């Protein structure tokens, strides 16, 4: 069938309209997608400074935590180094006798337990328990006076304080103190004290 010129013209216009419509729809879709992309890009650009700021904050926090960890590790190593590798009972016995003498006291009894393990947190120490009884040195007066008792108690307190704060006993801990103070104007026993002392040692890992 032969189409007239008018028909061809109409057909051509129809094809053109269809093509233009398809192009317009495609362009509209692309424009919409471009707008969404531009919106997302704008949001990302607004969010970027916040992310950079957060990154700098967390980097600073990480640096501080690493510094704290280094300090804590160093302190732990120093703390471990303070502890003797093992406790020589005779050395502590001698030191306690000398300390008692300096405090005008005498050792009434002194015993040491066998070493045993004790866990403190995640660290296992070896501990030795010392029980030392000290009392006023020399002969007491026939009747105990208040000044004699007070002086003896003061000496006992100095003895205890030296153990608690002295460099030699820096790996020791006083577990128990029992002080016996007689009444004045009596013929009772001399003032005395029983001190239970736990000495720590650390063998290392």
C-alpha positions as CSV (number, residue, x, y, z in Angstrom):
1,X,0.0,0.0,0.0
2,X,1.4,3.3,-1.0
3,X,1.1,6.1,1.6
4,X,0.3,9.6,0.6
5,X,2.6,12.4,1.3
6,X,0.3,13.6,4.1
7,X,0.3,10.2,5.7
8,X,4.1,10.1,5.7
9,X,4.1,13.5,7.2
10,X,1.7,12.5,10.0
11,X,3.7,9.3,10.5
12,X,6.9,11.2,10.7
13,X,5.4,13.7,13.2
14,X,4.1,10.8,15.3
15,X,7.5,9.1,15.4
16,X,9.1,12.4,16.3
17,X,6.6,13.0,19.1
18,X,7.2,9.5,20.4
19,X,11.0,9.9,20.3
20,X,10.8,13.4,21.9
21,X,8.5,11.9,24.6
22,X,10.9,9.1,25.3
23,X,13.8,11.6,25.4
24,X,11.8,13.9,27.7
25,X,10.9,11.1,30.1
26,X,14.5,10.0,30.2
27,X,15.7,13.5,30.7
28,X,13.2,14.1,33.5
29,X,14.3,10.8,35.2
30,X,18.0,11.8,34.9
31,X,17.2,15.3,36.2
32,X,15.4,13.8,39.2
33,X,18.3,11.4,39.9
34,X,20.8,14.2,39.5
35,X,18.8,16.2,42.0
36,X,18.9,13.3,44.5
37,X,22.6,12.9,43.9
38,X,23.2,16.6,44.5
39,X,21.1,16.5,47.7
40,X,23.1,13.5,48.9
41,X,26.4,15.2,48.0
42,X,25.3,18.3,49.8
43,X,24.4,16.2,52.9
44,X,27.7,14.4,52.7
45,X,29.6,17.7,52.4
46,X,27.7,19.0,55.5
47,X,28.5,15.7,57.4
48,X,32.2,15.6,56.4
49,X,33.4,18.3,58.9
50,X,31.6,16.4,61.7
51,X,33.2,13.2,60.7
52,X,36.6,14.8,60.5
53,X,36.0,16.4,64.0
54,X,34.9,13.0,65.4
55,X,37.9,11.3,63.9
56,X,40.2,13.9,65.5
57,X,38.4,13.5,68.8
58,X,38.7,9.7,68.8
59,X,42.3,9.9,67.7
60,X,43.0,12.2,70.7
61,X,41.1,9.7,73.0
62,X,43.1,6.8,71.6
63,X,46.4,8.7,72.2
64,X,45.4,9.5,75.8
65,X,44.4,5.9,76.4
66,X,47.7,4.6,75.0
67,X,49.6,7.1,77.2
68,X,47.6,5.9,80.3
69,X,48.3,2.3,79.4
70,X,52.0,3.0,79.1
71,X,52.0,4.7,82.5
72,X,49.9,1.9,84.1
73,X,52.3,-0.7,82.6
74,X,55.3,1.2,83.9
75,X,53.7,1.6,87.4
76,X,52.9,-2.1,87.5
77,X,56.4,-3.1,86.6
78,X,57.8,-0.7,89.2
79,X,55.4,-2.1,91.7
80,X,56.4,-5.7,90.9
81,X,60.1,-4.7,91.2
82,X,59.5,-3.5,94.8
83,X,58.7,-7.0,95.9
84,X,61.6,-9.3,96.9
85,X,62.1,-12.5,94.9
86,X,61.8,-14.5,98.1
87,X,61.5,-13.8,101.8
88,X,64.4,-14.7,104.0
89,X,62.9,-15.3,107.4
90,X,66.1,-14.8,109.3
91,X,66.7,-11.4,107.6
92,X,63.3,-10.1,108.7
93,X,63.8,-11.6,112.2
94,X,67.0,-9.7,112.5
95,X,65.4,-6.5,111.3
96,X,62.5,-6.8,113.7
97,X,64.9,-7.4,116.6
98,X,67.0,-4.4,115.7
99,X,63.9,-2.2,115.3
100,X,62.5,-3.4,118.7
101,X,65.8,-2.5,120.3
102,X,65.7,1.0,118.7
103,X,62.2,1.5,120.2
104,X,63.3,0.4,123.7
105,X,61.4,-2.8,123.3
106,X,62.3,-6.5,123.4
107,X,61.0,-9.4,121.3
108,X,59.0,-11.8,123.5
109,X,58.3,-14.2,120.6
110,X,58.7,-14.3,116.9
111,X,57.4,-16.9,114.5
112,X,57.2,-17.2,110.7
113,X,54.9,-19.4,108.6
114,X,55.8,-21.4,105.6
115,X,55.5,-19.4,102.3
116,X,52.2,-19.8,100.5
117,X,50.7,-18.4,97.3
118,X,48.1,-15.6,97.4
119,X,46.3,-14.2,94.4
120,X,45.8,-10.4,94.3
121,X,43.8,-9.6,91.1
122,X,45.5,-11.5,88.3
123,X,48.9,-11.6,90.1
124,X,50.0,-14.5,92.3
125,X,52.4,-13.5,95.1
126,X,54.2,-15.7,97.7
127,X,53.4,-14.6,101.2
128,X,55.0,-15.3,104.6
129,X,53.2,-14.6,107.8
130,X,55.2,-13.2,110.7
131,X,53.8,-13.0,114.2
132,X,55.9,-10.9,116.6
133,X,55.2,-10.1,120.2
134,X,57.0,-7.1,121.7
135,X,57.0,-5.7,125.2
136,X,58.7,-3.0,127.2
137,X,62.4,-3.6,127.6
138,X,64.1,-3.9,131.0
139,X,62.6,-4.6,134.4
140,X,59.3,-2.8,135.2
141,X,58.8,-0.9,138.5
142,X,57.3,-2.8,141.4
143,X,54.1,-1.0,140.8
144,X,53.4,0.0,137.2
145,X,53.0,3.8,136.9
146,X,50.9,5.6,134.4
147,X,54.0,7.3,132.9
148,X,55.7,3.9,132.5
149,X,52.7,2.4,130.8
150,X,52.2,5.4,128.5
151,X,55.9,5.5,127.5
152,X,55.8,1.8,126.7
153,X,52.7,2.1,124.6
154,X,54.2,5.1,122.8
155,X,57.3,2.9,122.0
156,X,55.1,0.1,120.7
157,X,53.2,2.6,118.5
158,X,56.5,3.9,117.0
159,X,57.5,0.2,116.4
160,X,54.3,-0.4,114.5
161,X,54.5,2.9,112.6
162,X,58.0,2.1,111.5
163,X,56.9,-1.3,110.1
164,X,54.0,0.4,108.3
165,X,56.0,3.2,106.7
166,X,59.6,2.0,106.8
167,X,61.5,1.3,103.5
168,X,62.6,-2.1,104.7
169,X,59.0,-3.3,105.1
170,X,57.6,-1.7,101.9
171,X,56.5,-5.2,100.7
172,X,54.8,-6.0,104.0
173,X,51.3,-5.4,105.3
174,X,50.2,-5.3,108.9
175,X,47.3,-7.7,109.2
176,X,46.5,-7.4,112.9
177,X,47.6,-5.6,116.0
178,X,46.7,-6.5,119.6
179,X,48.0,-4.2,122.3
180,X,47.9,-5.2,126.0
181,X,48.1,-2.3,128.5
182,X,47.9,-3.2,132.2
183,X,46.3,-1.0,134.8
184,X,48.5,1.6,136.6
185,X,49.5,0.9,140.3
186,X,49.4,-2.8,139.8
187,X,52.0,-5.6,139.5
188,X,50.7,-6.7,136.2
189,X,52.6,-7.8,133.1
190,X,54.6,-5.2,131.1
191,X,52.8,-3.5,128.2
192,X,53.0,-5.6,125.1
193,X,51.7,-6.0,121.6
194,X,51.2,-8.9,119.2
195,X,51.6,-7.8,115.5
196,X,50.7,-10.1,112.6
197,X,52.7,-9.1,109.6
198,X,52.3,-10.4,106.0
199,X,55.4,-10.1,103.8
200,X,54.9,-10.4,100.0
201,X,57.4,-11.7,97.5
202,X,57.0,-12.0,93.7
203,X,58.8,-14.6,91.6
204,X,57.8,-13.0,88.3
205,X,56.1,-14.5,85.3
